[in-house]
Amino acid sequence: MRILVLGGTRFLGHAVAAEGVRRGHEVVCAARGSSGVPEGARLVKVDRDLEDGLAPLRGERFDAVVDVATISYEWVQRALAEFGATAKHWTFVSSISVYADPGAEPTGIGDPVLEPRAVHGTREGMASDPNLYGAVKVAGERAVLDAAGDRAFIVRAGLITGPGDEFDRFGYWVQRLARGGRVVVPDVDHQSQFVDVRDLANWIVDAGERGTTGVYDGIGPVVPLLDLLADIAEVLGSEVEFVRVSEADLRANGVAPWMGPRSLPFWLPTGYHKMSARDAGPALAAGLTPMPLADAVAGALAHERSLDPNRVRKAGLTPDEETEILQRVG
Ligand SMILES: NC(=O)c1ccc[n+]([C@@H]2O[C@H](COP(=O)([O-])OP(=O)(O)OC[C@H]3O[C@@H](n4cnc5c(N)ncnc54)[C@H](OP(=O)(O)O)[C@@H]3O)[C@@H](O)[C@H]2O)c1
């Protein structure tokens, strides 16, 4: 196949491109090229912020297009205008953030979604409006379904982990549990879910090869959060003692859920407890195949260890912060 990855220089797009090359496909990555594409893929430099930004690829035809456009409806539309009529298969990477009520019991992809917003979102806009990201994804999904619905594979990804992850969430727990000792964990009984970037990439390339279409939650099986942490510690062979701290005490000690400085990732804020309780069944039936936890953990740990340990993390507690909390809560 000739595969066009709109992206391909980072995390998921990079993993899709690498998997395409590994399987012997011809892979073209379209991005500004701020970091490299996998060996064997061709980078075509484009700027999707420009009205005619995809011009360097004009006239090319692809069997499969994979668009990881994060927060821009305009990007999605321009790509469809350029290649939507000729591509034989179209993957659009969306998000479980499309769902309108992350506190409601999930029933499947038919759950109500946010009102679409056909705008060019920005990171600043996302920070001030938590629904913007999901609403732009809804608009993107609709544009893809309108233009290429009979060939469209819409993946509503949940939390993605593994090599290249820039969000420090799963990685926080893996490196923390690898250190062993007394570990501050949230005293919660909600579920957790993740999908390894390599599994997602495999599934997306499979979908292009097989012509899989439809809308899916792209996420692995549900597991109670504290069980997941215990399982990670076990595959790491770490000696740990979980110090369960109530949500109230965590908040009183300035700890935030999910992400950001002084946070505990995977701890879901009130009103979001069902965000990680989606049914992975349809995705698994359609070919998503999660690797063993030990492999997911090994990949995430190797990635963590390739990063500067002194960087400012995007999620988690610093060792000093955790010690301070342990001293206060006992
Ligand atoms: N991370 C998660 O847990 C999570 C969860 C749910 C859904 N998702 C979705 O999963 C996808 C992740 O994809 P990813 O990791 O490949 O994306 P990403 O990290 O957001 O990277 C975006 C890609 O777009 C390119 N790009 C950025 N600005 C550009 C511009 N002006 N013109 C052309 N290309 C540009 C970047 O390359 P250059 O910088 O080289 O241009 C990069 O290859 C996204 O759709 C995200 O919304 C992620």
The ligand as a Tripos MOL2 file, in Angstrom:
@<TRIPOS>MOLECULE
LIG
   48    52     1     0     0
SMALL
NO_CHARGES

@<TRIPOS>ATOM
      1 N1         -1.9140   11.1510   23.8740 N.am      1 LIG1
      2 C1         -3.0700   10.6340   24.2550 C.2       1 LIG1
      3 O1         -3.1970   10.0270   25.3390 O.2       1 LIG1
      4 C2         -4.2730   10.7600   23.3350 C.ar      1 LIG1
      5 C3         -5.5300   10.3570   23.7980 C.ar      1 LIG1
      6 C4         -6.6150   10.3990   22.9260 C.ar      1 LIG1
      7 C5         -6.4420   10.8280   21.6210 C.ar      1 LIG1
      8 N2         -5.2320   11.2470   21.1980 N.ar      1 LIG1
      9 C6         -5.0730   11.6420   19.7930 C.3       1 LIG1
     10 O2         -4.0800   10.8050   19.2650 O.3       1 LIG1
     11 C7         -3.3780   11.5220   18.2440 C.3       1 LIG1
     12 C8         -1.9220   11.5690   18.6330 C.3       1 LIG1
     13 O3         -1.2240   11.7210   17.4730 O.3       1 LIG1
     14 P1          0.3330   12.0260   17.4700 P.3       1 LIG1
     15 O4          0.9080   11.5230   18.7200 O.co2     1 LIG1
     16 O5          0.8970   11.5450   16.1980 O.co2     1 LIG1
     17 O6          0.1420   13.5950   17.3790 O.3       1 LIG1
     18 P2          0.8560   14.8130   18.0060 P.3       1 LIG1
     19 O7          1.8760   14.4780   19.0250 O.co2     1 LIG1
     20 O8         -0.2340   15.7640   18.3470 O.co2     1 LIG1
     21 O9          1.6600   15.3150   16.7440 O.3       1 LIG1
     22 C9          1.0490   16.0600   15.7620 C.3       1 LIG1
     23 C10         1.7030   15.8100   14.4070 C.3       1 LIG1
     24 O10         1.2710   16.8700   13.5670 O.3       1 LIG1
     25 C11         2.4080   17.5330   13.0310 C.3       1 LIG1
     26 N3          2.1520   18.9570   12.9620 N.ar      1 LIG1
     27 C12         2.0300   19.8440   13.9920 C.ar      1 LIG1
     28 N4          1.8030   21.0680   13.5090 N.ar      1 LIG1
     29 C13         1.7900   20.9610   12.1500 C.ar      1 LIG1
     30 C14         1.5950   21.8730   11.0900 C.ar      1 LIG1
     31 N5          1.3710   23.1730   11.2990 N.pl3     1 LIG1
     32 N6          1.6360   21.3950    9.8230 N.ar      1 LIG1
     33 C15         1.8730   20.0940    9.5710 C.ar      1 LIG1
     34 N7          2.0440   19.1700   10.5330 N.ar      1 LIG1
     35 C16         2.0130   19.6110   11.8000 C.ar      1 LIG1
     36 C17         3.5640   17.2320   13.9680 C.3       1 LIG1
     37 O11         4.7800   17.2210   13.2500 O.3       1 LIG1
     38 P3          5.7000   18.5260   13.0760 P.3       1 LIG1
     39 O12         5.8280   19.1490   14.4310 O.co2     1 LIG1
     40 O13         6.9640   17.9320   12.5420 O.co2     1 LIG1
     41 O14         5.0130   19.4010   12.0770 O.co2     1 LIG1
     42 C18         3.2070   15.8200   14.4510 C.3       1 LIG1
     43 O15         3.7070   14.8460   13.5620 O.3       1 LIG1
     44 C19        -4.0140   12.8770   18.1460 C.3       1 LIG1
     45 O16        -5.0420   12.8380   17.1980 O.3       1 LIG1
     46 C20        -4.6100   13.0520   19.5390 C.3       1 LIG1
     47 O17        -5.6830   13.9780   19.5470 O.3       1 LIG1
     48 C21        -4.1440   11.2270   22.0220 C.ar      1 LIG1
@<TRIPOS>BOND
     1     1     2 1
     2     2     3 2
     3     2     4 1
     4     4     5 ar
     5     4    48 ar
     6     5     6 ar
     7     6     7 ar
     8     7     8 ar
     9     8     9 1
    10     8    48 ar
    11     9    10 1
    12     9    46 1
    13    10    11 1
    14    11    12 1
    15    11    44 1
    16    12    13 1
    17    13    14 1
    18    14    15 2
    19    14    16 1
    20    14    17 1
    21    17    18 1
    22    18    19 2
    23    18    20 1
    24    18    21 1
    25    21    22 1
    26    22    23 1
    27    23    24 1
    28    23    42 1
    29    24    25 1
    30    25    26 1
    31    25    36 1
    32    26    27 ar
    33    26    35 ar
    34    27    28 ar
    35    28    29 ar
    36    29    30 ar
    37    29    35 ar
    38    30    31 1
    39    30    32 ar
    40    32    33 ar
    41    33    34 ar
    42    34    35 ar
    43    36    37 1
    44    36    42 1
    45    37    38 1
    46    38    39 2
    47    38    40 1
    48    38    41 1
    49    42    43 1
    50    44    45 1
    51    44    46 1
    52    46    47 1
@<TRIPOS>SUBSTRUCTURE
     1 LIG1         1 GROUP 0 **** ****
